[in-house]
Amino acid sequence: MQCGATCKDDRTAGRQDRWDECVPFIAVALRASVNRNTGFTTNRLMLGCEVTNPLDLMFPLPRAATEGSSLDPYVTLLEQDLQQAHA
């Protein structure tokens, strides 16, 4: 959770009395961070997809980088199950 501590320090500098306003931003950053043990983000494992962040809208990845990525079979099955559940 090193990123969490760094993000917290950056977001709360000079605003110690308003730290609670920063919690949603820190949560978004943590959920979008790749876990070193699983190799996936919390968003991918819990939602079946990545969440579009404001930076993704401003600077989209090239199409080739987002297509044809090799996913763990568990994650692929999870995505299919989530899509079927929400169909």
PDB file of N, CA, C and O in Angstrom:
ATOM      1  N   MET A   1       0.823  -1.197   0.000  1.00  0.00           N
ATOM      2  CA  MET A   1       0.000   0.000   0.000  1.00  0.00           C
ATOM      3  C   MET A   1       0.860   1.250   0.000  1.00  0.00           C
ATOM      4  O   MET A   1       0.486   2.287   0.547  1.00  0.00           O
ATOM      5  N   GLN A   2       1.996   1.127  -0.615  1.00  0.00           N
ATOM      6  CA  GLN A   2       2.879   2.279  -0.686  1.00  0.00           C
ATOM      7  C   GLN A   2       2.240   3.398  -1.490  1.00  0.00           C
ATOM      8  O   GLN A   2       2.367   4.570  -1.137  1.00  0.00           O
ATOM      9  N   CYS A   3       1.551   3.043  -2.574  1.00  0.00           N
ATOM     10  CA  CYS A   3       0.872   4.059  -3.389  1.00  0.00           C
ATOM     11  C   CYS A   3      -0.163   4.799  -2.560  1.00  0.00           C
ATOM     12  O   CYS A   3      -0.304   6.015  -2.683  1.00  0.00           O
ATOM     13  N   GLY A   4      -0.882   4.081  -1.722  1.00  0.00           N
ATOM     14  CA  GLY A   4      -1.900   4.719  -0.890  1.00  0.00           C
ATOM     15  C   GLY A   4      -1.312   5.769   0.029  1.00  0.00           C
ATOM     16  O   GLY A   4      -1.883   6.847   0.191  1.00  0.00           O
ATOM     17  N   ALA A   5      -0.182   5.465   0.626  1.00  0.00           N
ATOM     18  CA  ALA A   5       0.458   6.429   1.525  1.00  0.00           C
ATOM     19  C   ALA A   5       0.958   7.637   0.743  1.00  0.00           C
ATOM     20  O   ALA A   5       0.820   8.772   1.199  1.00  0.00           O
ATOM     21  N   THR A   6       1.534   7.401  -0.426  1.00  0.00           N
ATOM     22  CA  THR A   6       2.028   8.506  -1.251  1.00  0.00           C
ATOM     23  C   THR A   6       0.879   9.379  -1.720  1.00  0.00           C
ATOM     24  O   THR A   6       0.957  10.604  -1.631  1.00  0.00           O
ATOM     25  N   CYS A   7      -0.187   8.765  -2.219  1.00  0.00           N
ATOM     26  CA  CYS A   7      -1.354   9.520  -2.683  1.00  0.00           C
ATOM     27  C   CYS A   7      -1.953  10.318  -1.532  1.00  0.00           C
ATOM     28  O   CYS A   7      -2.325  11.480  -1.695  1.00  0.00           O
ATOM     29  N   LYS A   8      -2.042   9.687  -0.378  1.00  0.00           N
ATOM     30  CA  LYS A   8      -2.614  10.370   0.782  1.00  0.00           C
ATOM     31  C   LYS A   8      -1.786  11.595   1.135  1.00  0.00           C
ATOM     32  O   LYS A   8      -2.332  12.671   1.379  1.00  0.00           O
ATOM     33  N   ASP A   9      -0.476  11.435   1.161  1.00  0.00           N
ATOM     34  CA  ASP A   9       0.394  12.565   1.499  1.00  0.00           C
ATOM     35  C   ASP A   9       0.264  13.689   0.481  1.00  0.00           C
ATOM     36  O   ASP A   9       0.212  14.862   0.850  1.00  0.00           O
ATOM     37  N   ASP A  10       0.211  13.332  -0.798  1.00  0.00           N
ATOM     38  CA  ASP A  10       0.093  14.343  -1.851  1.00  0.00           C
ATOM     39  C   ASP A  10      -1.242  15.068  -1.792  1.00  0.00           C
ATOM     40  O   ASP A  10      -1.291  16.288  -1.942  1.00  0.00           O
ATOM     41  N   ARG A  11      -2.321  14.333  -1.576  1.00  0.00           N
ATOM     42  CA  ARG A  11      -3.656  14.921  -1.621  1.00  0.00           C
ATOM     43  C   ARG A  11      -3.992  15.718  -0.366  1.00  0.00           C
ATOM     44  O   ARG A  11      -4.809  16.637  -0.428  1.00  0.00           O
ATOM     45  N   THR A  12      -3.385  15.391   0.765  1.00  0.00           N
ATOM     46  CA  THR A  12      -3.764  16.049   2.015  1.00  0.00           C
ATOM     47  C   THR A  12      -2.772  17.110   2.467  1.00  0.00           C
ATOM     48  O   THR A  12      -2.961  17.710   3.525  1.00  0.00           O
ATOM     49  N   ALA A  13      -1.728  17.353   1.698  1.00  0.00           N
ATOM     50  CA  ALA A  13      -0.720  18.344   2.096  1.00  0.00           C
ATOM     51  C   ALA A  13      -1.376  19.709   2.287  1.00  0.00           C
ATOM     52  O   ALA A  13      -1.988  20.249   1.366  1.00  0.00           O
ATOM     53  N   GLY A  14      -1.241  20.253   3.483  1.00  0.00           N
ATOM     54  CA  GLY A  14      -1.799  21.566   3.790  1.00  0.00           C
ATOM     55  C   GLY A  14      -3.298  21.578   4.026  1.00  0.00           C
ATOM     56  O   GLY A  14      -3.891  22.646   4.174  1.00  0.00           O
ATOM     57  N   ARG A  15      -3.929  20.391   4.065  1.00  0.00           N
ATOM     58  CA  ARG A  15      -5.383  20.326   4.250  1.00  0.00           C
ATOM     59  C   ARG A  15      -5.728  19.269   5.306  1.00  0.00           C
ATOM     60  O   ARG A  15      -6.660  18.486   5.126  1.00  0.00           O
ATOM     61  N   GLN A  16      -4.984  19.255   6.387  1.00  0.00           N
ATOM     62  CA  GLN A  16      -5.183  18.228   7.400  1.00  0.00           C
ATOM     63  C   GLN A  16      -6.583  18.252   7.991  1.00  0.00           C
ATOM     64  O   GLN A  16      -7.074  17.219   8.447  1.00  0.00           O
ATOM     65  N   ASP A  17      -7.227  19.394   7.993  1.00  0.00           N
ATOM     66  CA  ASP A  17      -8.564  19.481   8.571  1.00  0.00           C
ATOM     67  C   ASP A  17      -9.644  19.012   7.596  1.00  0.00           C
ATOM     68  O   ASP A  17     -10.809  18.896   7.973  1.00  0.00           O
ATOM     69  N   ARG A  18      -9.262  18.742   6.339  1.00  0.00           N
ATOM     70  CA  ARG A  18     -10.238  18.312   5.336  1.00  0.00           C
ATOM     71  C   ARG A  18      -9.809  17.005   4.671  1.00  0.00           C
ATOM     72  O   ARG A  18     -10.095  16.801   3.492  1.00  0.00           O
ATOM     73  N   TRP A  19      -9.134  16.122   5.395  1.00  0.00           N
ATOM     74  CA  TRP A  19      -8.616  14.886   4.834  1.00  0.00           C
ATOM     75  C   TRP A  19      -9.711  13.985   4.284  1.00  0.00           C
ATOM     76  O   TRP A  19      -9.486  13.240   3.330  1.00  0.00           O
ATOM     77  N   ASP A  20     -10.898  14.050   4.883  1.00  0.00           N
ATOM     78  CA  ASP A  20     -11.979  13.165   4.462  1.00  0.00           C
ATOM     79  C   ASP A  20     -12.446  13.452   3.036  1.00  0.00           C
ATOM     80  O   ASP A  20     -13.057  12.588   2.407  1.00  0.00           O
ATOM     81  N   GLU A  21     -12.174  14.636   2.522  1.00  0.00           N
ATOM     82  CA  GLU A  21     -12.548  14.963   1.148  1.00  0.00           C
ATOM     83  C   GLU A  21     -11.668  14.227   0.136  1.00  0.00           C
ATOM     84  O   GLU A  21     -12.037  14.094  -1.031  1.00  0.00           O
ATOM     85  N   CYS A  22     -10.514  13.756   0.581  1.00  0.00           N
ATOM     86  CA  CYS A  22      -9.561  13.093  -0.306  1.00  0.00           C
ATOM     87  C   CYS A  22      -9.784  11.589  -0.407  1.00  0.00           C
ATOM     88  O   CYS A  22      -9.244  10.952  -1.311  1.00  0.00           O
ATOM     89  N   VAL A  23     -10.554  11.016   0.484  1.00  0.00           N
ATOM     90  CA  VAL A  23     -10.726   9.563   0.527  1.00  0.00           C
ATOM     91  C   VAL A  23     -11.239   8.994  -0.798  1.00  0.00           C
ATOM     92  O   VAL A  23     -10.698   7.985  -1.250  1.00  0.00           O
ATOM     93  N   PRO A  24     -12.251   9.580  -1.448  1.00  0.00           N
ATOM     94  CA  PRO A  24     -12.710   9.005  -2.722  1.00  0.00           C
ATOM     95  C   PRO A  24     -11.617   8.973  -3.795  1.00  0.00           C
ATOM     96  O   PRO A  24     -11.548   8.021  -4.573  1.00  0.00           O
ATOM     97  N   PHE A  25     -10.772   9.990  -3.846  1.00  0.00           N
ATOM     98  CA  PHE A  25      -9.707  10.032  -4.840  1.00  0.00           C
ATOM     99  C   PHE A  25      -8.664   8.955  -4.576  1.00  0.00           C
ATOM    100  O   PHE A  25      -8.151   8.331  -5.505  1.00  0.00           O
ATOM    101  N   ILE A  26      -8.360   8.746  -3.314  1.00  0.00           N
ATOM    102  CA  ILE A  26      -7.396   7.712  -2.944  1.00  0.00           C
ATOM    103  C   ILE A  26      -7.976   6.333  -3.248  1.00  0.00           C
ATOM    104  O   ILE A  26      -7.259   5.450  -3.719  1.00  0.00           O
ATOM    105  N   ALA A  27      -9.266   6.143  -2.982  1.00  0.00           N
ATOM    106  CA  ALA A  27      -9.915   4.862  -3.260  1.00  0.00           C
ATOM    107  C   ALA A  27      -9.892   4.546  -4.753  1.00  0.00           C
ATOM    108  O   ALA A  27      -9.637   3.405  -5.139  1.00  0.00           O
ATOM    109  N   VAL A  28     -10.155   5.535  -5.587  1.00  0.00           N
ATOM    110  CA  VAL A  28     -10.118   5.330  -7.040  1.00  0.00           C
ATOM    111  C   VAL A  28      -8.718   4.915  -7.478  1.00  0.00           C
ATOM    112  O   VAL A  28      -8.562   4.001  -8.287  1.00  0.00           O
ATOM    113  N   ALA A  29      -7.705   5.585  -6.945  1.00  0.00           N
ATOM    114  CA  ALA A  29      -6.323   5.263  -7.306  1.00  0.00           C
ATOM    115  C   ALA A  29      -5.955   3.845  -6.879  1.00  0.00           C
ATOM    116  O   ALA A  29      -5.295   3.126  -7.629  1.00  0.00           O
ATOM    117  N   LEU A  30      -6.367   3.444  -5.702  1.00  0.00           N
ATOM    118  CA  LEU A  30      -6.049   2.099  -5.224  1.00  0.00           C
ATOM    119  C   LEU A  30      -6.769   1.029  -6.032  1.00  0.00           C
ATOM    120  O   LEU A  30      -6.187  -0.013  -6.336  1.00  0.00           O
ATOM    121  N   ARG A  31      -8.021   1.272  -6.380  1.00  0.00           N
ATOM    122  CA  ARG A  31      -8.784   0.288  -7.159  1.00  0.00           C
ATOM    123  C   ARG A  31      -8.259   0.146  -8.581  1.00  0.00           C
ATOM    124  O   ARG A  31      -8.445  -0.898  -9.206  1.00  0.00           O
ATOM    125  N   ALA A  32      -7.608   1.175  -9.094  1.00  0.00           N
ATOM    126  CA  ALA A  32      -7.072   1.139 -10.453  1.00  0.00           C
ATOM    127  C   ALA A  32      -5.619   0.672 -10.490  1.00  0.00           C
ATOM    128  O   ALA A  32      -5.051   0.519 -11.572  1.00  0.00           O
ATOM    129  N   SER A  33      -5.012   0.444  -9.332  1.00  0.00           N
ATOM    130  CA  SER A  33      -3.619  -0.005  -9.269  1.00  0.00           C
ATOM    131  C   SER A  33      -3.540  -1.511  -9.453  1.00  0.00           C
ATOM    132  O   SER A  33      -4.367  -2.257  -8.929  1.00  0.00           O
ATOM    133  N   VAL A  34      -2.547  -1.945 -10.196  1.00  0.00           N
ATOM    134  CA  VAL A  34      -2.349  -3.377 -10.428  1.00  0.00           C
ATOM    135  C   VAL A  34      -1.758  -4.003  -9.172  1.00  0.00           C
ATOM    136  O   VAL A  34      -0.763  -3.519  -8.632  1.00  0.00           O
ATOM    137  N   ASN A  35      -2.381  -5.087  -8.713  1.00  0.00           N
ATOM    138  CA  ASN A  35      -1.900  -5.820  -7.549  1.00  0.00           C
ATOM    139  C   ASN A  35      -0.723  -6.683  -7.969  1.00  0.00           C
ATOM    140  O   ASN A  35      -0.822  -7.420  -8.950  1.00  0.00           O
ATOM    141  N   ARG A  36       0.381  -6.608  -7.255  1.00  0.00           N
ATOM    142  CA  ARG A  36       1.572  -7.349  -7.664  1.00  0.00           C
ATOM    143  C   ARG A  36       1.407  -8.861  -7.520  1.00  0.00           C
ATOM    144  O   ARG A  36       2.126  -9.614  -8.177  1.00  0.00           O
ATOM    145  N   ASN A  37       0.485  -9.325  -6.681  1.00  0.00           N
ATOM    146  CA  ASN A  37       0.283 -10.763  -6.516  1.00  0.00           C
ATOM    147  C   ASN A  37      -0.614 -11.353  -7.591  1.00  0.00           C
ATOM    148  O   ASN A  37      -0.338 -12.436  -8.105  1.00  0.00           O
ATOM    149  N   THR A  38      -1.690 -10.647  -7.935  1.00  0.00           N
ATOM    150  CA  THR A  38      -2.628 -11.171  -8.932  1.00  0.00           C
ATOM    151  C   THR A  38      -2.302 -10.706 -10.340  1.00  0.00           C
ATOM    152  O   THR A  38      -2.615 -11.398 -11.309  1.00  0.00           O
ATOM    153  N   GLY A  39      -1.678  -9.542 -10.465  1.00  0.00           N
ATOM    154  CA  GLY A  39      -1.401  -8.982 -11.783  1.00  0.00           C
ATOM    155  C   GLY A  39      -2.589  -8.248 -12.376  1.00  0.00           C
ATOM    156  O   GLY A  39      -2.552  -7.842 -13.538  1.00  0.00           O
ATOM    157  N   PHE A  40      -3.644  -8.072 -11.589  1.00  0.00           N
ATOM    158  CA  PHE A  40      -4.856  -7.401 -12.051  1.00  0.00           C
ATOM    159  C   PHE A  40      -5.248  -6.305 -11.070  1.00  0.00           C
ATOM    160  O   PHE A  40      -4.806  -6.296  -9.921  1.00  0.00           O
ATOM    161  N   THR A  41      -6.080  -5.388 -11.536  1.00  0.00           N
ATOM    162  CA  THR A  41      -6.598  -4.347 -10.656  1.00  0.00           C
ATOM    163  C   THR A  41      -7.820  -4.875  -9.915  1.00  0.00           C
ATOM    164  O   THR A  41      -8.426  -5.866 -10.321  1.00  0.00           O
ATOM    165  N   THR A  42      -8.170  -4.206  -8.832  1.00  0.00           N
ATOM    166  CA  THR A  42      -9.389  -4.566  -8.106  1.00  0.00           C
ATOM    167  C   THR A  42     -10.603  -4.369  -8.999  1.00  0.00           C
ATOM    168  O   THR A  42     -11.542  -5.164  -8.954  1.00  0.00           O
ATOM    169  N   ASN A  43     -10.594  -3.311  -9.815  1.00  0.00           N
ATOM    170  CA  ASN A  43     -11.704  -3.079 -10.736  1.00  0.00           C
ATOM    171  C   ASN A  43     -11.910  -4.268 -11.660  1.00  0.00           C
ATOM    172  O   ASN A  43     -13.042  -4.711 -11.855  1.00  0.00           O
ATOM    173  N   ARG A  44     -10.825  -4.793 -12.234  1.00  0.00           N
ATOM    174  CA  ARG A  44     -10.921  -5.921 -13.168  1.00  0.00           C
ATOM    175  C   ARG A  44     -11.486  -7.152 -12.466  1.00  0.00           C
ATOM    176  O   ARG A  44     -12.329  -7.852 -13.027  1.00  0.00           O
ATOM    177  N   LEU A  45     -11.030  -7.420 -11.250  1.00  0.00           N
ATOM    178  CA  LEU A  45     -11.469  -8.624 -10.549  1.00  0.00           C
ATOM    179  C   LEU A  45     -12.885  -8.509  -9.994  1.00  0.00           C
ATOM    180  O   LEU A  45     -13.614  -9.500  -9.957  1.00  0.00           O
ATOM    181  N   MET A  46     -13.279  -7.326  -9.567  1.00  0.00           N
ATOM    182  CA  MET A  46     -14.599  -7.175  -8.951  1.00  0.00           C
ATOM    183  C   MET A  46     -15.686  -6.777  -9.945  1.00  0.00           C
ATOM    184  O   MET A  46     -16.844  -7.160  -9.782  1.00  0.00           O
ATOM    185  N   LEU A  47     -15.322  -6.012 -10.971  1.00  0.00           N
ATOM    186  CA  LEU A  47     -16.311  -5.517 -11.923  1.00  0.00           C
ATOM    187  C   LEU A  47     -16.238  -6.221 -13.269  1.00  0.00           C
ATOM    188  O   LEU A  47     -17.170  -6.136 -14.069  1.00  0.00           O
ATOM    189  N   GLY A  48     -15.139  -6.911 -13.519  1.00  0.00           N
ATOM    190  CA  GLY A  48     -14.977  -7.591 -14.793  1.00  0.00           C
ATOM    191  C   GLY A  48     -14.443  -6.695 -15.893  1.00  0.00           C
ATOM    192  O   GLY A  48     -14.323  -7.132 -17.037  1.00  0.00           O
ATOM    193  N   CYS A  49     -14.125  -5.467 -15.578  1.00  0.00           N
ATOM    194  CA  CYS A  49     -13.577  -4.540 -16.571  1.00  0.00           C
ATOM    195  C   CYS A  49     -12.826  -3.435 -15.841  1.00  0.00           C
ATOM    196  O   CYS A  49     -12.929  -3.276 -14.625  1.00  0.00           O
ATOM    197  N   GLU A  50     -12.076  -2.689 -16.616  1.00  0.00           N
ATOM    198  CA  GLU A  50     -11.399  -1.528 -16.050  1.00  0.00           C
ATOM    199  C   GLU A  50     -12.350  -0.341 -16.095  1.00  0.00           C
ATOM    200  O   GLU A  50     -13.162  -0.230 -17.014  1.00  0.00           O
ATOM    201  N   VAL A  51     -12.257   0.523 -15.134  1.00  0.00           N
ATOM    202  CA  VAL A  51     -13.080   1.725 -15.081  1.00  0.00           C
ATOM    203  C   VAL A  51     -12.363   2.821 -15.867  1.00  0.00           C
ATOM    204  O   VAL A  51     -11.149   2.987 -15.749  1.00  0.00           O
ATOM    205  N   THR A  52     -13.117   3.559 -16.660  1.00  0.00           N
ATOM    206  CA  THR A  52     -12.532   4.650 -17.424  1.00  0.00           C
ATOM    207  C   THR A  52     -12.247   5.822 -16.498  1.00  0.00           C
ATOM    208  O   THR A  52     -13.152   6.369 -15.867  1.00  0.00           O
ATOM    209  N   ASN A  53     -10.990   6.193 -16.429  1.00  0.00           N
ATOM    210  CA  ASN A  53     -10.560   7.323 -15.613  1.00  0.00           C
ATOM    211  C   ASN A  53     -10.467   8.572 -16.482  1.00  0.00           C
ATOM    212  O   ASN A  53     -10.379   8.459 -17.705  1.00  0.00           O
ATOM    213  N   PRO A  54     -10.484   9.750 -15.884  1.00  0.00           N
ATOM    214  CA  PRO A  54     -10.375  10.976 -16.683  1.00  0.00           C
ATOM    215  C   PRO A  54      -9.135  11.008 -17.587  1.00  0.00           C
ATOM    216  O   PRO A  54      -9.205  11.507 -18.710  1.00  0.00           O
ATOM    217  N   LEU A  55      -8.008  10.483 -17.109  1.00  0.00           N
ATOM    218  CA  LEU A  55      -6.809  10.461 -17.951  1.00  0.00           C
ATOM    219  C   LEU A  55      -6.976   9.539 -19.147  1.00  0.00           C
ATOM    220  O   LEU A  55      -6.416   9.800 -20.212  1.00  0.00           O
ATOM    221  N   ASP A  56      -7.744   8.456 -18.987  1.00  0.00           N
ATOM    222  CA  ASP A  56      -8.006   7.562 -20.109  1.00  0.00           C
ATOM    223  C   ASP A  56      -8.789   8.280 -21.201  1.00  0.00           C
ATOM    224  O   ASP A  56      -8.596   8.006 -22.386  1.00  0.00           O
ATOM    225  N   LEU A  57      -9.661   9.186 -20.816  1.00  0.00           N
ATOM    226  CA  LEU A  57     -10.431   9.948 -21.792  1.00  0.00           C
ATOM    227  C   LEU A  57      -9.562  10.990 -22.497  1.00  0.00           C
ATOM    228  O   LEU A  57      -9.728  11.250 -23.688  1.00  0.00           O
ATOM    229  N   MET A  58      -8.643  11.575 -21.748  1.00  0.00           N
ATOM    230  CA  MET A  58      -7.776  12.606 -22.328  1.00  0.00           C
ATOM    231  C   MET A  58      -6.667  12.014 -23.196  1.00  0.00           C
ATOM    232  O   MET A  58      -6.321  12.572 -24.238  1.00  0.00           O
ATOM    233  N   PHE A  59      -6.111  10.880 -22.761  1.00  0.00           N
ATOM    234  CA  PHE A  59      -4.988  10.261 -23.464  1.00  0.00           C
ATOM    235  C   PHE A  59      -5.271   8.770 -23.656  1.00  0.00           C
ATOM    236  O   PHE A  59      -4.708   7.943 -22.938  1.00  0.00           O
ATOM    237  N   PRO A  60      -6.132   8.414 -24.611  1.00  0.00           N
ATOM    238  CA  PRO A  60      -6.477   7.000 -24.792  1.00  0.00           C
ATOM    239  C   PRO A  60      -5.274   6.184 -25.276  1.00  0.00           C
ATOM    240  O   PRO A  60      -4.398   6.691 -25.976  1.00  0.00           O
ATOM    241  N   LEU A  61      -5.258   4.917 -24.888  1.00  0.00           N
ATOM    242  CA  LEU A  61      -4.215   4.009 -25.346  1.00  0.00           C
ATOM    243  C   LEU A  61      -4.456   3.674 -26.811  1.00  0.00           C
ATOM    244  O   LEU A  61      -5.597   3.705 -27.271  1.00  0.00           O
ATOM    245  N   PRO A  62      -3.406   3.357 -27.542  1.00  0.00           N
ATOM    246  CA  PRO A  62      -3.608   2.903 -28.921  1.00  0.00           C
ATOM    247  C   PRO A  62      -4.459   1.643 -28.940  1.00  0.00           C
ATOM    248  O   PRO A  62      -4.387   0.831 -28.018  1.00  0.00           O
ATOM    249  N   ARG A  63      -5.252   1.476 -29.966  1.00  0.00           N
ATOM    250  CA  ARG A  63      -6.178   0.346 -30.057  1.00  0.00           C
ATOM    251  C   ARG A  63      -5.451  -0.991 -29.925  1.00  0.00           C
ATOM    252  O   ARG A  63      -5.966  -1.904 -29.279  1.00  0.00           O
ATOM    253  N   ALA A  64      -4.289  -1.124 -30.510  1.00  0.00           N
ATOM    254  CA  ALA A  64      -3.547  -2.386 -30.455  1.00  0.00           C
ATOM    255  C   ALA A  64      -3.175  -2.765 -29.028  1.00  0.00           C
ATOM    256  O   ALA A  64      -3.082  -3.953 -28.717  1.00  0.00           O
ATOM    257  N   ALA A  65      -2.964  -1.800 -28.164  1.00  0.00           N
ATOM    258  CA  ALA A  65      -2.573  -2.086 -26.781  1.00  0.00           C
ATOM    259  C   ALA A  65      -3.745  -2.578 -25.954  1.00  0.00           C
ATOM    260  O   ALA A  65      -3.545  -3.241 -24.937  1.00  0.00           O
ATOM    261  N   THR A  66      -4.971  -2.264 -26.373  1.00  0.00           N
ATOM    262  CA  THR A  66      -6.129  -2.657 -25.583  1.00  0.00           C
ATOM    263  C   THR A  66      -6.793  -3.923 -26.102  1.00  0.00           C
ATOM    264  O   THR A  66      -7.613  -4.514 -25.399  1.00  0.00           O
ATOM    265  N   GLU A  67      -6.461  -4.350 -27.305  1.00  0.00           N
ATOM    266  CA  GLU A  67      -7.073  -5.546 -27.881  1.00  0.00           C
ATOM    267  C   GLU A  67      -6.120  -6.726 -27.785  1.00  0.00           C
ATOM    268  O   GLU A  67      -4.900  -6.569 -27.805  1.00  0.00           O
ATOM    269  N   GLY A  68      -6.707  -7.906 -27.682  1.00  0.00           N
ATOM    270  CA  GLY A  68      -5.919  -9.115 -27.726  1.00  0.00           C
ATOM    271  C   GLY A  68      -5.013  -9.334 -26.537  1.00  0.00           C
ATOM    272  O   GLY A  68      -4.039 -10.080 -26.636  1.00  0.00           O
ATOM    273  N   SER A  69      -5.302  -8.714 -25.435  1.00  0.00           N
ATOM    274  CA  SER A  69      -4.464  -8.927 -24.265  1.00  0.00           C
ATOM    275  C   SER A  69      -4.757 -10.304 -23.691  1.00  0.00           C
ATOM    276  O   SER A  69      -5.904 -10.751 -23.688  1.00  0.00           O
ATOM    277  N   SER A  70      -3.725 -10.969 -23.210  1.00  0.00           N
ATOM    278  CA  SER A  70      -3.915 -12.300 -22.657  1.00  0.00           C
ATOM    279  C   SER A  70      -4.297 -12.176 -21.185  1.00  0.00           C
ATOM    280  O   SER A  70      -3.536 -11.654 -20.369  1.00  0.00           O
ATOM    281  N   LEU A  71      -5.474 -12.660 -20.870  1.00  0.00           N
ATOM    282  CA  LEU A  71      -5.957 -12.619 -19.494  1.00  0.00           C
ATOM    283  C   LEU A  71      -5.865 -14.004 -18.881  1.00  0.00           C
ATOM    284  O   LEU A  71      -5.919 -15.018 -19.578  1.00  0.00           O
ATOM    285  N   ASP A  72      -5.729 -14.026 -17.604  1.00  0.00           N
ATOM    286  CA  ASP A  72      -5.779 -15.267 -16.859  1.00  0.00           C
ATOM    287  C   ASP A  72      -7.135 -15.921 -17.117  1.00  0.00           C
ATOM    288  O   ASP A  72      -8.142 -15.214 -17.177  1.00  0.00           O
ATOM    289  N   PRO A  73      -7.196 -17.240 -17.272  1.00  0.00           N
ATOM    290  CA  PRO A  73      -8.487 -17.894 -17.532  1.00  0.00           C
ATOM    291  C   PRO A  73      -9.549 -17.583 -16.473  1.00  0.00           C
ATOM    292  O   PRO A  73     -10.732 -17.477 -16.796  1.00  0.00           O
ATOM    293  N   TYR A  74      -9.138 -17.438 -15.230  1.00  0.00           N
ATOM    294  CA  TYR A  74     -10.103 -17.101 -14.178  1.00  0.00           C
ATOM    295  C   TYR A  74     -10.744 -15.749 -14.442  1.00  0.00           C
ATOM    296  O   TYR A  74     -11.956 -15.592 -14.291  1.00  0.00           O
ATOM    297  N   VAL A  75      -9.935 -14.775 -14.836  1.00  0.00           N
ATOM    298  CA  VAL A  75     -10.455 -13.434 -15.090  1.00  0.00           C
ATOM    299  C   VAL A  75     -11.362 -13.450 -16.315  1.00  0.00           C
ATOM    300  O   VAL A  75     -12.394 -12.778 -16.328  1.00  0.00           O
ATOM    301  N   THR A  76     -10.991 -14.209 -17.340  1.00  0.00           N
ATOM    302  CA  THR A  76     -11.837 -14.322 -18.529  1.00  0.00           C
ATOM    303  C   THR A  76     -13.188 -14.923 -18.158  1.00  0.00           C
ATOM    304  O   THR A  76     -14.226 -14.418 -18.585  1.00  0.00           O
ATOM    305  N   LEU A  77     -13.185 -15.992 -17.372  1.00  0.00           N
ATOM    306  CA  LEU A  77     -14.433 -16.619 -16.938  1.00  0.00           C
ATOM    307  C   LEU A  77     -15.251 -15.665 -16.072  1.00  0.00           C
ATOM    308  O   LEU A  77     -16.474 -15.607 -16.200  1.00  0.00           O
ATOM    309  N   LEU A  78     -14.596 -14.930 -15.208  1.00  0.00           N
ATOM    310  CA  LEU A  78     -15.275 -13.958 -14.357  1.00  0.00           C
ATOM    311  C   LEU A  78     -15.957 -12.885 -15.200  1.00  0.00           C
ATOM    312  O   LEU A  78     -17.098 -12.514 -14.926  1.00  0.00           O
ATOM    313  N   GLU A  79     -15.268 -12.386 -16.221  1.00  0.00           N
ATOM    314  CA  GLU A  79     -15.862 -11.380 -17.102  1.00  0.00           C
ATOM    315  C   GLU A  79     -17.097 -11.933 -17.805  1.00  0.00           C
ATOM    316  O   GLU A  79     -18.113 -11.247 -17.910  1.00  0.00           O
ATOM    317  N   GLN A  80     -17.013 -13.164 -18.283  1.00  0.00           N
ATOM    318  CA  GLN A  80     -18.160 -13.782 -18.957  1.00  0.00           C
ATOM    319  C   GLN A  80     -19.333 -13.941 -17.995  1.00  0.00           C
ATOM    320  O   GLN A  80     -20.476 -13.666 -18.359  1.00  0.00           O
ATOM    321  N   ASP A  81     -19.058 -14.378 -16.784  1.00  0.00           N
ATOM    322  CA  ASP A  81     -20.123 -14.546 -15.791  1.00  0.00           C
ATOM    323  C   ASP A  81     -20.778 -13.214 -15.445  1.00  0.00           C
ATOM    324  O   ASP A  81     -21.999 -13.139 -15.312  1.00  0.00           O
ATOM    325  N   LEU A  82     -19.979 -12.170 -15.301  1.00  0.00           N
ATOM    326  CA  LEU A  82     -20.533 -10.852 -14.991  1.00  0.00           C
ATOM    327  C   LEU A  82     -21.374 -10.321 -16.144  1.00  0.00           C
ATOM    328  O   LEU A  82     -22.432  -9.735 -15.919  1.00  0.00           O
ATOM    329  N   GLN A  83     -20.914 -10.520 -17.376  1.00  0.00           N
ATOM    330  CA  GLN A  83     -21.689 -10.075 -18.534  1.00  0.00           C
ATOM    331  C   GLN A  83     -23.010 -10.830 -18.618  1.00  0.00           C
ATOM    332  O   GLN A  83     -24.043 -10.239 -18.934  1.00  0.00           O
ATOM    333  N   GLN A  84     -22.985 -12.121 -18.340  1.00  0.00           N
ATOM    334  CA  GLN A  84     -24.210 -12.923 -18.378  1.00  0.00           C
ATOM    335  C   GLN A  84     -25.160 -12.511 -17.256  1.00  0.00           C
ATOM    336  O   GLN A  84     -26.373 -12.470 -17.461  1.00  0.00           O
ATOM    337  N   ALA A  85     -24.635 -12.211 -16.094  1.00  0.00           N
ATOM    338  CA  ALA A  85     -25.479 -11.813 -14.966  1.00  0.00           C
ATOM    339  C   ALA A  85     -26.160 -10.476 -15.212  1.00  0.00           C
ATOM    340  O   ALA A  85     -27.266 -10.244 -14.724  1.00  0.00           O
ATOM    341  N   HIS A  86     -25.513  -9.603 -15.959  1.00  0.00           N
ATOM    342  CA  HIS A  86     -26.074  -8.278 -16.210  1.00  0.00           C
ATOM    343  C   HIS A  86     -26.805  -8.189 -17.542  1.00  0.00           C
ATOM    344  O   HIS A  86     -27.249  -7.110 -17.933  1.00  0.00           O
ATOM    345  N   ALA A  87     -26.934  -9.304 -18.238  1.00  0.00           N
ATOM    346  CA  ALA A  87     -27.626  -9.293 -19.546  1.00  0.00           C
ATOM    347  C   ALA A  87     -29.130  -9.302 -19.371  1.00  0.00           C
ATOM    348  O   ALA A  87     -29.866  -9.295 -20.358  1.00  0.00           O
TER     349      ALA A  87
END
